[in-house]
Amino acid sequence: MDTVSAEFHPFLIVIAIGLTIMASYTGLDMFTLIKNSKNSKRLLFLGGSLAMGVGIWVMNFLGLIAADINRFSSYQIPLTILSIFIGIAFSGMAFIPLFRRVIRRIHLFIGSLFLTTGVFAIHIIGIYAMNLTIEYNVPLFIFSGLLIFGSFLFALWILFSSKNYSKGRQTWLKPISALIISGAIAEGHFLLKRASTIISNNNNLNESINEETFLIYLVLFVTVLIISGLIASSTLISKQLAESDTNLKDIKAALDASTIVAITDAKGTIIFVNDKFEEISKYSKEEIIGKNHRLLNSGYHSKEFFQELWSTIQSGKIWRGEIRNKAKDGSLYWVDTTIVPFLDKKGNPVQYIAIRSDISNRKNAEKALLESIKETRDITFALDQSSIIAITDQKGKITSVNDKFCEISKYSREELLGEDHRILNSGYHSQEFFKELWRTIGQGEVWKGEICNRAKDGTLYWVYTTIVPFLNDNGKPYQYVAIRTDISDRKKAEEHLRESIKDNTDIRFALDQSAIVAFTDARGIITSVNDKFCEISKYSREEIIGKDHRILNSGHHSKLFFKDLWKTIREGNVWKGEIRNKAKDGTYYWVDTTIVPFLNENGKPYQYVAIRNDITERKKTEEIVHRQDKLAAVGQLAAGVAHEIRNPLTSMKGYAEFLTLDEKDPERLEFINIILDEIERVNTIVEDFMVLAKPKMVELEEKNVVPVIKNVVSLLEFEARKKHVKLSLDCPHEIIQIECDENRLKQVFLNFIKNGIEAMPNGGELHVRTMIHDNNVQISIQDTGVGIPKEKLNQLGEPFYTTKKNGNGLGLMVSFKIIENHNGKVFVESEPNKGTTFNILLPAKPA
């Protein structure tokens, strides 16, 4: 074996060092990108390991070739590939510990050790790949290893662990680290060559290669490899920048959507505003751009305020504060403002960005809070002036008393401080009373009660006491505040008032049991109702409280009626009257109402109490009596004239019919027929009079009312079709048994249905429905005609009152009378231009 000696090629060493620097920088670039990457961590790690491993290998490979280029002819390719993979593997393992959130010294040691091992492994394998043998100088070999390890450790510390890196100086730290790592790789190659003797295993090198061609291809191969790594690194950096740009756009969009943003130049001239700025200032972008913020000056802040603001931002510092601005429409608004100056290289501001948040609601709340604090202070002052206050520690020792305490107890402040409340014990209360008191406040709860105390002069006095415990962080009382009110006079008067109170209580109970009671505030909002109110209105207490009495409005009374009511009670006068209300289920009820205003010190009502009595039945009775009076009057009229009218009518009808027998002239015959029709109409009116004058005894029989209704509907179906009215029957029950006079009921149904048809001169729909509820059958006849105004509904059924042009007003009156004789009721609902519904309610017999 011979020692290797050949022609040395320094340009290969220069190329090797250059390529190693490029590879090291590329590898470090990729490794430092991993922490900020989301989707390319594996690719960056693989690229970084590949670049760093190739960098270590290329230095060793070209360094050995530079010493003896002819040895390339005997180079073993498998070992070369192995050395490349080993370099890549050790590079990857070296940087794995450096991706932790917190990098410790042990991580730097492990990384440096793996890189040093990679250098050694590639060097040794490269020697054997060229069919050479190594003999090492052990001390120099160890020294070389320590020097390489130290260089790697320093480079990694600079880039991954030093404070300079955390301050954002990666721009110049990365090239320095790349140079140190490249130097460590290069010095590793030269030191290891110096620490070893390389001996050739083959003395006869018969093969030669074209040195120039080999070098060109070799350099091109390695250069392409390194440049590919740089291109990959650049691509990944571009992708990372694109992601950062996307994130920046997202952040800008979120900022733009949630905050008020404006950018000004160094002079304060506005060059950009976002939509939020326009929205809150009421100015458009065109009105704002080119102006300064004096446009929004509300005049609230002083000149010194803005001078201090400008002094801060012009010195390059961030300014934070709250500003009240004035919008275009004159409205004022508050913004929490942060102004950030953007500085040039000399540290001078070139522009400012102002980020604001609307805090108008918060400022309003603060104003309300300040008012509340003032009110609290006023209350505290008033309390101190009017109440007896004492503060004790957790053991009950008195630590503070006010003047009122000394005044009522007859003790001086010096005599009370340091004592407990046993000094005032009158002996009136039992030990259990005070035990319960202490148990309550000892648990952190407020105690309230009445205590009889003894003053220094022996007199007794009563105080209403509230003891409030103040708790520490552990929820244990550390002191107590006792607020007392002198109730001695009240206690003396209680005995005298007890009987009177009992009387008042009894009266109130009786009132609550018999009357409908409601309390409202000054605006008419209901604050309290009794059970009777809920019972008659069908509303629960929860549904009523917070509403006003419009919830019960039946529409019966005019606006003028309620206007007069409110005028009376607002003047402090009592109002009395009768009101028709509407319950939750739609039923109507009448109440006799007395509304009493409660007046404050200024004589203005602060609440009203309405006391009502249900007079629904009385109103119904009055209505029946009124109707009966009218019927009686009509009956008397009918009794007086019915017979007198009927006799001549019979003669007139007979002679008119006789004349038709011999009359041949069509025109005269037509006139006679007109006379007969009018005589028949008068006769019908006379018959109705006769019914009212001498009503027949109604003989009620149990009948199925369904066939009666169907029969009437079928009789009028043809007439309805002629007048373009759609007549329908909805009767879900086949049998509904009632006690009735069938013919009389037919008369009612015929009258109501014909009235509905006549109420629709242009056609429409008429629905007849039957329903059973609460042992009653309800028969509804609903049309879609012209309807009846509310003021005329109450007059229906009165004699000679009709809504039809040719009616006499007796048909409805007779129909109502027939239903009344059947122990039934008729309810009419109507709305102009929407139709009318006649609801007939008759008692049903159980099936």
Summary of the structure (lengths in Angstrom):
residues: 847
radius of gyration: 54.4
end to end distance: 130.1
largest distance: 168.6
contacts: 2498
relative contact order: 0.04
helix: 55%
strand: 22%
